[in-house]
């Protein structure tokens, strides 16, 4: 029975996803569009590209391990790492809690309170 290597497909999909993500980020530097257009596209589609890359990599990895094709599993792991690289800004924002600043309207009240407080 011939062994089917789906890990090449997963690696190709992950490579295409990371290429599209890089093009969205750096497309303005090669004058394809304005910087705000690339930023909006990156904010809208970066997670989708990462999830596509990770889903194909995990499914291929499971199929390779189930059919005991350990030689092909390495390509699936590389595709999984590429998907995680695409999702790294999202993962970083989940791990590092963003700093919340008070609203501008309440800032004078806070400063007034600090001036009149006795330490």
Secondary structure as GFF3:
##gff-version 3
##sequence-region A 1 119
A	DSSP	alpha_helix	7	26	.	.	.	ID=ss1
A	DSSP	alpha_helix	35	66	.	.	.	ID=ss2
A	DSSP	alpha_helix	70	86	.	.	.	ID=ss3
A	DSSP	alpha_helix	88	95	.	.	.	ID=ss4
A	DSSP	alpha_helix	104	116	.	.	.	ID=ss5
###
